[in-house]
């Protein structure tokens, strides 16, 4: 089961704010998430969000993430392809071999309905995490 980065990062909290969501419920979160799992969850979200726009092959996914991040995020093949296989195993992506314009075979990944729901859920969690960290950072100024 893929875990959200937001849930792991918000594991610093011990109780939900009044009227807020309990992001530490045992059903959805793992307090003991390692830094590697946090990074994996971030990559999963980036891949899912990139494929929400259109189906792509691996190299195009990596290039799109790099372009959208202003060349800050560069996903190497050693990280990307295991993530794609993991997401495919989760049922969040489907894949099909096609012949590219260059005449080479390429595996094109498409976001499934289950993957689209996961992407939306992961994105909401990530945005909540970023907002919380931003509040802490701004309060420290």
Secondary structure as UniProt FT lines:
FT   HELIX           5..9
FT   HELIX           10..12
FT   TURN            18..19
FT   TURN            23..24
FT   TURN            26..28
FT   TURN            31..32
FT   HELIX           35..51
FT   TURN            52..53
FT   STRAND          56..57
FT   HELIX           58..68
FT   TURN            69..71
FT   HELIX           77..90
FT   STRAND          93..99
FT   TURN            101..102
FT   STRAND          105..111
FT   HELIX           113..139
//
